[in-house]
Amino acid sequence: MSRRRDGYGRASPVQREFRLHLTLAIALPLCLAAGAFELTRAMSGHEIGWIYAVEWPLIGAYGVYLWWRLLQETRAEARDLAAGNMPADDDAAATDAPAEDDPELAAWQAYLARLHETDPPGGPPDYA
């Protein structure tokens, strides 16, 4: 298990797969039950219930789509780990170029420093 810079380990693919299944097993029946509830309300005369009766199953379908995508990513990572490939460090991509070498960043920071000199953060000054 790789360790991130903040000291917390990442869950194993098996643990993440279990969490995905558990989340779907809880969320999908709730979405379908909410859709059925709104359908009964719509049929009893609440017109806005028709929108919700369609919306809740669509939210559930989107949840199934997300579950499938995340499950495929988790299984691909498990295959990579089994093959001996280590996952890339997420923090390494964020530190490609040092901030001192970026003239646009330096100009932005100078601009913010000038703004803070003329109008310090924290709201208007207290003239009392």
Secondary structure by P-SEA (a helix, b strand, c coil): ccccccccccccaaaaaaaaaaaaaccaaaaaaaaaaaaaaaaacccaaaaaaaaaaaaaaaaaaaaaaaaaaaaaaaaaaaacccccccccccccccccccaaaaaaaaaaaaaaaacccccccccc
